[in-house]
């Protein structure tokens, strides 16, 4: 269990190349600070987590997205608490329209500290690989259906009617 007073809450906005990182202290009145942007590599993340672990316990979060769950697994392997947040379930104030990586990271750190974020289930590597395979198969089947319709429409436009032979 994390000691709330000594916990550093870390919000990370993840993109393909960069991580925008913000931290919030465990107390409600503590300032939420932006640490800046970092390269999105395992070595950089390890270095950042080691630097932050000197402050006490770490609880980190980031939004679920196309980058997968590798960052979550790396955070957990470093001995830190971590969660992946559903973007659609992040509370947003009315009129809060400005979205930058830095502001998103600050917002994530603040909301994580407040306990207002809903995390998603993170599959293990086997589940994730199977899900990727199923999605790829569904995509290939959809592509095949679409191409079949295109060829059928082409043939019909040129006055030919294709009749499938019945087995």
Secondary structure, DSSP 8 states (H G I E B T S, - for coil): ---TTT-EEEEEEE-SSEEEEEEE-SSTTS-EEEEEEEE-SHHHHHHHHHHHHTTS-EEEEEE--TT-SHHHHHHHHTT-EEEEE-GGGS---TT-----HHHHHHHHHHHHHHT---B-----HHHHHHHHHHHHHHHHHHHHHHHHHHHHHHHHHTT--------
